[in-house]
Amino acid sequence: MEQGKATMEDLDIRCEELIKEEFEESCNFDVDDAVDKLEKLKIVSRDSIGRYYCVGLKRANEIIGVTTEEHVFKARQGSSSA
């Protein structure tokens, strides 16, 4: 895997390794669906030989915007201060 670029197989393996490391659980992560959604958002793209690369974290956050989880968190904070 070249720095900053990966094949779908590389991503699949790395996602499953990360879940195992962080949560001590094995799984068959559906990387195809995740990458497809990120491509539609233009957070992930492919180079001329099919390897994936992504925009920076700041740009990805700008594209995604405020998540539902963040809305819920802000709403809870607002109701607890009232």
Distance bins in CASP14 RR format, pairs under 12 A and 6 or more apart:
PFRMAT RR
TARGET T0000
AUTHOR 0000-0000-0000
RMODE 2
METHOD distances of the structure
MODEL  1
1 7 1 0 0 1 0 0 0 0 0 0 0
1 8 0 0 0 0 0 1 0 0 0 0 0
1 9 0 0 0 0 1 0 0 0 0 0 0
1 10 1 0 1 0 0 0 0 0 0 0 0
1 11 0 0 0 0 1 0 0 0 0 0 0
1 12 0 0 0 0 0 1 0 0 0 0 0
1 13 0 0 0 0 1 0 0 0 0 0 0
1 14 0 0 0 0 1 0 0 0 0 0 0
1 51 0 0 0 0 1 0 0 0 0 0 0
1 52 0 0 0 0 0 1 0 0 0 0 0
1 53 0 0 0 0 0 1 0 0 0 0 0
2 10 0 0 0 0 1 0 0 0 0 0 0
2 47 0 0 0 0 1 0 0 0 0 0 0
2 49 0 0 0 0 0 1 0 0 0 0 0
2 50 0 0 0 0 0 1 0 0 0 0 0
2 51 1 0 0 1 0 0 0 0 0 0 0
2 52 0 0 0 0 0 1 0 0 0 0 0
2 53 0 0 0 0 1 0 0 0 0 0 0
3 10 0 0 0 0 0 1 0 0 0 0 0
3 51 0 0 0 0 0 1 0 0 0 0 0
3 53 0 0 0 0 1 0 0 0 0 0 0
4 10 0 0 0 0 0 1 0 0 0 0 0
4 11 0 0 0 0 0 1 0 0 0 0 0
4 14 0 0 0 0 0 1 0 0 0 0 0
4 44 0 0 0 0 0 1 0 0 0 0 0
4 45 0 0 0 0 0 1 0 0 0 0 0
4 47 0 0 0 0 0 1 0 0 0 0 0
4 51 0 0 0 0 1 0 0 0 0 0 0
4 52 0 0 0 0 1 0 0 0 0 0 0
4 53 1 0 1 0 0 0 0 0 0 0 0
4 54 1 0 0 1 0 0 0 0 0 0 0
4 55 0 0 0 0 0 1 0 0 0 0 0
4 56 0 0 0 0 0 1 0 0 0 0 0
5 11 0 0 0 0 0 1 0 0 0 0 0
5 44 0 0 0 0 0 1 0 0 0 0 0
5 45 0 0 0 0 0 1 0 0 0 0 0
5 46 0 0 0 0 1 0 0 0 0 0 0
5 47 1 0 0 1 0 0 0 0 0 0 0
5 48 0 0 0 0 0 1 0 0 0 0 0
5 49 0 0 0 0 1 0 0 0 0 0 0
5 50 0 0 0 0 1 0 0 0 0 0 0
5 51 1 0 1 0 0 0 0 0 0 0 0
5 52 1 0 0 1 0 0 0 0 0 0 0
5 53 1 0 1 0 0 0 0 0 0 0 0
5 54 0 0 0 0 1 0 0 0 0 0 0
6 12 0 0 0 0 1 0 0 0 0 0 0
6 13 0 0 0 0 1 0 0 0 0 0 0
6 14 1 0 0 1 0 0 0 0 0 0 0
6 15 0 0 0 0 0 1 0 0 0 0 0
6 31 0 0 0 0 0 1 0 0 0 0 0
6 35 0 0 0 0 1 0 0 0 0 0 0
6 44 0 0 0 0 1 0 0 0 0 0 0
6 46 0 0 0 0 0 1 0 0 0 0 0
6 47 0 0 0 0 0 1 0 0 0 0 0
6 49 0 0 0 0 0 1 0 0 0 0 0
6 50 0 0 0 0 1 0 0 0 0 0 0
6 51 1 0 0 1 0 0 0 0 0 0 0
6 52 1 0 1 0 0 0 0 0 0 0 0
6 53 1 0 0 1 0 0 0 0 0 0 0
6 54 0 0 0 0 1 0 0 0 0 0 0
7 13 0 0 0 0 1 0 0 0 0 0 0
7 14 0 0 0 0 0 1 0 0 0 0 0
7 31 0 0 0 0 0 1 0 0 0 0 0
7 35 0 0 0 0 0 1 0 0 0 0 0
7 46 0 0 0 0 1 0 0 0 0 0 0
7 47 0 0 0 0 0 1 0 0 0 0 0
7 49 0 0 0 0 1 0 0 0 0 0 0
7 50 1 0 0 1 0 0 0 0 0 0 0
7 51 1 0 1 0 0 0 0 0 0 0 0
7 52 1 0 0 1 0 0 0 0 0 0 0
7 53 0 0 0 0 0 1 0 0 0 0 0
8 14 0 0 0 0 0 1 0 0 0 0 0
8 15 0 0 0 0 0 1 0 0 0 0 0
8 29 0 0 0 0 0 1 0 0 0 0 0
8 30 0 0 0 0 0 1 0 0 0 0 0
8 31 1 0 0 1 0 0 0 0 0 0 0
8 32 1 0 0 1 0 0 0 0 0 0 0
8 33 0 0 0 0 0 1 0 0 0 0 0
8 34 0 0 0 0 0 1 0 0 0 0 0
8 35 1 0 0 1 0 0 0 0 0 0 0
8 36 0 0 0 0 0 1 0 0 0 0 0
8 38 0 0 0 0 0 1 0 0 0 0 0
8 39 0 0 0 0 0 1 0 0 0 0 0
8 44 0 0 0 0 0 1 0 0 0 0 0
8 46 0 0 0 0 1 0 0 0 0 0 0
8 50 0 0 0 0 1 0 0 0 0 0 0
8 51 0 0 0 0 1 0 0 0 0 0 0
8 52 1 0 0 1 0 0 0 0 0 0 0
9 15 0 0 0 0 0 1 0 0 0 0 0
9 16 0 0 0 0 0 1 0 0 0 0 0
9 31 0 0 0 0 1 0 0 0 0 0 0
9 32 0 0 0 0 0 1 0 0 0 0 0
9 35 0 0 0 0 0 1 0 0 0 0 0
9 50 0 0 0 0 0 1 0 0 0 0 0
9 51 0 0 0 0 0 1 0 0 0 0 0
9 52 0 0 0 0 0 1 0 0 0 0 0
10 16 0 0 0 0 0 1 0 0 0 0 0
10 17 0 0 0 0 0 1 0 0 0 0 0
10 31 0 0 0 0 1 0 0 0 0 0 0
10 35 0 0 0 0 0 1 0 0 0 0 0
10 50 0 0 0 0 0 1 0 0 0 0 0
10 51 0 0 0 0 1 0 0 0 0 0 0
10 52 0 0 0 0 1 0 0 0 0 0 0
10 53 0 0 0 0 0 1 0 0 0 0 0
11 17 0 0 0 0 0 1 0 0 0 0 0
11 18 0 0 0 0 0 1 0 0 0 0 0
11 29 0 0 0 0 1 0 0 0 0 0 0
11 30 0 0 0 0 0 1 0 0 0 0 0
11 31 1 0 1 0 0 0 0 0 0 0 0
11 32 0 0 0 0 1 0 0 0 0 0 0
11 33 0 0 0 0 0 1 0 0 0 0 0
11 34 0 0 0 0 1 0 0 0 0 0 0
11 35 1 0 0 1 0 0 0 0 0 0 0
11 36 0 0 0 0 0 1 0 0 0 0 0
11 38 0 0 0 0 0 1 0 0 0 0 0
11 39 0 0 0 0 0 1 0 0 0 0 0
11 44 0 0 0 0 1 0 0 0 0 0 0
11 46 0 0 0 0 0 1 0 0 0 0 0
11 50 0 0 0 0 0 1 0 0 0 0 0
11 51 0 0 0 0 1 0 0 0 0 0 0
11 52 1 0 0 1 0 0 0 0 0 0 0
11 53 0 0 0 0 0 1 0 0 0 0 0
11 54 0 0 0 0 0 1 0 0 0 0 0
12 18 0 0 0 0 0 1 0 0 0 0 0
12 19 0 0 0 0 0 1 0 0 0 0 0
12 27 0 0 0 0 0 1 0 0 0 0 0
12 28 0 0 0 0 1 0 0 0 0 0 0
12 29 1 0 0 1 0 0 0 0 0 0 0
12 30 0 0 0 0 1 0 0 0 0 0 0
12 31 1 0 1 0 0 0 0 0 0 0 0
12 32 0 0 0 0 1 0 0 0 0 0 0
12 33 0 0 0 0 0 1 0 0 0 0 0
12 34 0 0 0 0 1 0 0 0 0 0 0
12 35 0 0 0 0 1 0 0 0 0 0 0
12 52 0 0 0 0 0 1 0 0 0 0 0
13 19 0 0 0 0 0 1 0 0 0 0 0
13 20 0 0 0 0 0 1 0 0 0 0 0
13 28 0 0 0 0 0 1 0 0 0 0 0
13 29 0 0 0 0 1 0 0 0 0 0 0
13 31 0 0 0 0 1 0 0 0 0 0 0
14 20 0 0 0 0 0 1 0 0 0 0 0
14 21 0 0 0 0 0 1 0 0 0 0 0
14 29 0 0 0 0 1 0 0 0 0 0 0
14 31 0 0 0 0 1 0 0 0 0 0 0
14 34 0 0 0 0 0 1 0 0 0 0 0
14 35 0 0 0 0 0 1 0 0 0 0 0
14 52 0 0 0 0 0 1 0 0 0 0 0
15 21 0 0 0 0 0 1 0 0 0 0 0
15 22 0 0 0 0 0 1 0 0 0 0 0
15 23 0 0 0 0 0 1 0 0 0 0 0
15 26 0 0 0 0 0 1 0 0 0 0 0
15 27 0 0 0 0 1 0 0 0 0 0 0
15 28 0 0 0 0 0 1 0 0 0 0 0
15 29 1 0 1 0 0 0 0 0 0 0 0
15 30 0 0 0 0 1 0 0 0 0 0 0
15 31 1 0 1 0 0 0 0 0 0 0 0
15 32 0 0 0 0 0 1 0 0 0 0 0
15 33 0 0 0 0 0 1 0 0 0 0 0
15 34 1 0 0 1 0 0 0 0 0 0 0
15 35 0 0 0 0 1 0 0 0 0 0 0
16 22 0 0 0 0 0 1 0 0 0 0 0
16 23 0 0 0 0 0 1 0 0 0 0 0
16 25 0 0 0 0 1 0 0 0 0 0 0
16 26 1 0 0 1 0 0 0 0 0 0 0
16 27 1 0 0 1 0 0 0 0 0 0 0
16 28 1 0 0 1 0 0 0 0 0 0 0
16 29 1 0 1 0 0 0 0 0 0 0 0
16 30 0 0 0 0 0 1 0 0 0 0 0
16 31 0 0 0 0 1 0 0 0 0 0 0
16 34 0 0 0 0 0 1 0 0 0 0 0
17 23 0 0 0 0 0 1 0 0 0 0 0
17 25 0 0 0 0 0 1 0 0 0 0 0
17 26 0 0 0 0 0 1 0 0 0 0 0
17 27 0 0 0 0 0 1 0 0 0 0 0
17 29 0 0 0 0 1 0 0 0 0 0 0
17 31 0 0 0 0 0 1 0 0 0 0 0
18 24 0 0 0 0 0 1 0 0 0 0 0
18 25 0 0 0 0 0 1 0 0 0 0 0
18 26 0 0 0 0 0 1 0 0 0 0 0
18 27 0 0 0 0 0 1 0 0 0 0 0
18 29 0 0 0 0 1 0 0 0 0 0 0
18 31 0 0 0 0 0 1 0 0 0 0 0
19 25 1 0 0 1 0 0 0 0 0 0 0
19 26 1 0 0 1 0 0 0 0 0 0 0
19 27 1 0 1 0 0 0 0 0 0 0 0
19 28 0 0 0 0 0 1 0 0 0 0 0
19 29 1 0 0 1 0 0 0 0 0 0 0
19 30 0 0 0 0 0 1 0 0 0 0 0
19 31 0 0 0 0 0 1 0 0 0 0 0
20 26 1 0 1 0 0 0 0 0 0 0 0
20 27 0 0 0 0 1 0 0 0 0 0 0
20 28 0 0 0 0 0 1 0 0 0 0 0
20 29 0 0 0 0 0 1 0 0 0 0 0
23 29 0 0 0 0 0 1 0 0 0 0 0
29 35 0 0 0 0 0 1 0 0 0 0 0
30 36 0 0 0 0 1 0 0 0 0 0 0
30 37 0 0 0 0 0 1 0 0 0 0 0
31 37 0 0 0 0 0 1 0 0 0 0 0
31 38 0 0 0 0 0 1 0 0 0 0 0
31 39 0 0 0 0 0 1 0 0 0 0 0
31 44 0 0 0 0 0 1 0 0 0 0 0
31 52 0 0 0 0 1 0 0 0 0 0 0
32 38 0 0 0 0 0 1 0 0 0 0 0
32 39 0 0 0 0 0 1 0 0 0 0 0
32 44 0 0 0 0 0 1 0 0 0 0 0
32 52 0 0 0 0 0 1 0 0 0 0 0
33 39 0 0 0 0 0 1 0 0 0 0 0
33 40 0 0 0 0 0 1 0 0 0 0 0
34 40 0 0 0 0 0 1 0 0 0 0 0
34 41 0 0 0 0 0 1 0 0 0 0 0
34 43 0 0 0 0 0 1 0 0 0 0 0
34 44 0 0 0 0 1 0 0 0 0 0 0
34 52 0 0 0 0 0 1 0 0 0 0 0
34 54 0 0 0 0 0 1 0 0 0 0 0
35 41 0 0 0 0 0 1 0 0 0 0 0
35 43 0 0 0 0 1 0 0 0 0 0 0
35 44 1 0 1 0 0 0 0 0 0 0 0
35 45 0 0 0 0 0 1 0 0 0 0 0
35 46 0 0 0 0 1 0 0 0 0 0 0
35 50 0 0 0 0 0 1 0 0 0 0 0
35 51 0 0 0 0 0 1 0 0 0 0 0
35 52 1 0 0 1 0 0 0 0 0 0 0
35 53 0 0 0 0 0 1 0 0 0 0 0
35 54 0 0 0 0 1 0 0 0 0 0 0
36 43 0 0 0 0 0 1 0 0 0 0 0
36 44 0 0 0 0 1 0 0 0 0 0 0
36 46 0 0 0 0 0 1 0 0 0 0 0
36 52 0 0 0 0 0 1 0 0 0 0 0
37 43 0 0 0 0 1 0 0 0 0 0 0
37 44 0 0 0 0 1 0 0 0 0 0 0
37 63 0 0 0 0 0 1 0 0 0 0 0
37 64 0 0 0 0 0 1 0 0 0 0 0
38 44 1 1 0 0 0 0 0 0 0 0 0
38 45 0 0 0 0 1 0 0 0 0 0 0
38 46 0 0 0 0 0 1 0 0 0 0 0
38 52 0 0 0 0 1 0 0 0 0 0 0
38 53 0 0 0 0 0 1 0 0 0 0 0
38 54 1 0 0 1 0 0 0 0 0 0 0
38 55 0 0 0 0 1 0 0 0 0 0 0
38 60 0 0 0 0 1 0 0 0 0 0 0
38 63 0 0 0 0 1 0 0 0 0 0 0
38 64 0 0 0 0 1 0 0 0 0 0 0
39 45 1 0 0 1 0 0 0 0 0 0 0
39 46 1 0 0 1 0 0 0 0 0 0 0
39 50 0 0 0 0 0 1 0 0 0 0 0
39 52 0 0 0 0 1 0 0 0 0 0 0
39 53 0 0 0 0 0 1 0 0 0 0 0
39 54 0 0 0 0 1 0 0 0 0 0 0
39 55 0 0 0 0 0 1 0 0 0 0 0
39 63 0 0 0 0 0 1 0 0 0 0 0
40 63 0 0 0 0 0 1 0 0 0 0 0
40 64 0 0 0 0 0 1 0 0 0 0 0
41 54 0 0 0 0 0 1 0 0 0 0 0
41 55 0 0 0 0 1 0 0 0 0 0 0
41 59 0 0 0 0 0 1 0 0 0 0 0
41 60 0 0 0 0 1 0 0 0 0 0 0
41 61 0 0 0 0 0 1 0 0 0 0 0
41 62 0 0 0 0 0 1 0 0 0 0 0
41 63 1 0 1 0 0 0 0 0 0 0 0
41 64 1 0 0 1 0 0 0 0 0 0 0
41 65 0 0 0 0 0 1 0 0 0 0 0
42 53 0 0 0 0 0 1 0 0 0 0 0
42 54 0 0 0 0 1 0 0 0 0 0 0
42 55 1 0 0 1 0 0 0 0 0 0 0
42 56 0 0 0 0 0 1 0 0 0 0 0
42 59 0 0 0 0 1 0 0 0 0 0 0
42 60 0 0 0 0 1 0 0 0 0 0 0
42 62 0 0 0 0 0 1 0 0 0 0 0
42 63 1 0 0 1 0 0 0 0 0 0 0
42 64 0 0 0 0 0 1 0 0 0 0 0
43 52 0 0 0 0 0 1 0 0 0 0 0
43 53 0 0 0 0 0 1 0 0 0 0 0
43 54 1 0 1 0 0 0 0 0 0 0 0
43 55 1 0 1 0 0 0 0 0 0 0 0
43 56 0 0 0 0 1 0 0 0 0 0 0
43 57 0 0 0 0 1 0 0 0 0 0 0
43 58 0 0 0 0 0 1 0 0 0 0 0
43 59 1 0 0 1 0 0 0 0 0 0 0
43 60 1 0 1 0 0 0 0 0 0 0 0
43 61 0 0 0 0 1 0 0 0 0 0 0
43 62 0 0 0 0 0 1 0 0 0 0 0
43 63 1 0 1 0 0 0 0 0 0 0 0
43 64 1 0 0 1 0 0 0 0 0 0 0
43 65 0 0 0 0 0 1 0 0 0 0 0
44 50 0 0 0 0 0 1 0 0 0 0 0
44 51 0 0 0 0 0 1 0 0 0 0 0
44 52 1 0 1 0 0 0 0 0 0 0 0
44 53 1 0 0 1 0 0 0 0 0 0 0
44 54 1 0 1 0 0 0 0 0 0 0 0
44 55 1 0 0 1 0 0 0 0 0 0 0
44 56 0 0 0 0 0 1 0 0 0 0 0
44 59 0 0 0 0 0 1 0 0 0 0 0
44 60 0 0 0 0 1 0 0 0 0 0 0
44 63 0 0 0 0 0 1 0 0 0 0 0
45 51 0 0 0 0 1 0 0 0 0 0 0
45 52 1 0 0 1 0 0 0 0 0 0 0
45 53 1 0 0 1 0 0 0 0 0 0 0
45 54 1 0 0 1 0 0 0 0 0 0 0
45 55 0 0 0 0 1 0 0 0 0 0 0
45 56 0 0 0 0 0 1 0 0 0 0 0
46 52 1 0 1 0 0 0 0 0 0 0 0
46 53 1 0 0 1 0 0 0 0 0 0 0
46 54 0 0 0 0 0 1 0 0 0 0 0
47 53 1 0 0 1 0 0 0 0 0 0 0
47 54 0 0 0 0 0 1 0 0 0 0 0
54 60 1 0 0 1 0 0 0 0 0 0 0
54 63 0 0 0 0 0 1 0 0 0 0 0
55 61 0 0 0 0 1 0 0 0 0 0 0
55 62 0 0 0 0 1 0 0 0 0 0 0
55 63 1 0 0 1 0 0 0 0 0 0 0
55 64 0 0 0 0 0 1 0 0 0 0 0
56 62 0 0 0 0 1 0 0 0 0 0 0
56 63 0 0 0 0 1 0 0 0 0 0 0
56 64 0 0 0 0 0 1 0 0 0 0 0
57 63 0 0 0 0 0 1 0 0 0 0 0
57 64 0 0 0 0 0 1 0 0 0 0 0
58 64 0 0 0 0 0 1 0 0 0 0 0
58 65 0 0 0 0 0 1 0 0 0 0 0
59 65 0 0 0 0 0 1 0 0 0 0 0
60 67 0 0 0 0 0 1 0 0 0 0 0
61 67 0 0 0 0 1 0 0 0 0 0 0
61 70 0 0 0 0 0 1 0 0 0 0 0
64 70 0 0 0 0 1 0 0 0 0 0 0
65 71 0 0 0 0 0 1 0 0 0 0 0
66 72 0 0 0 0 0 1 0 0 0 0 0
66 73 0 0 0 0 1 0 0 0 0 0 0
66 74 0 0 0 0 1 0 0 0 0 0 0
66 75 0 0 0 0 0 1 0 0 0 0 0
67 73 0 0 0 0 1 0 0 0 0 0 0
67 74 0 0 0 0 0 1 0 0 0 0 0
68 74 0 0 0 0 0 1 0 0 0 0 0
68 75 0 0 0 0 0 1 0 0 0 0 0
69 75 0 0 0 0 0 1 0 0 0 0 0
69 76 0 0 0 0 0 1 0 0 0 0 0
70 76 0 0 0 0 0 1 0 0 0 0 0
70 77 0 0 0 0 0 1 0 0 0 0 0
71 77 0 0 0 0 0 1 0 0 0 0 0
71 78 0 0 0 0 0 1 0 0 0 0 0
72 78 0 0 0 0 0 1 0 0 0 0 0
72 79 0 0 0 0 0 1 0 0 0 0 0
73 79 0 0 0 0 0 1 0 0 0 0 0
73 80 0 0 0 0 0 1 0 0 0 0 0
74 80 0 0 0 0 0 1 0 0 0 0 0
74 81 0 0 0 0 0 1 0 0 0 0 0
75 81 0 0 0 0 0 1 0 0 0 0 0
75 82 0 0 0 0 0 1 0 0 0 0 0
76 82 0 0 0 0 0 1 0 0 0 0 0
END
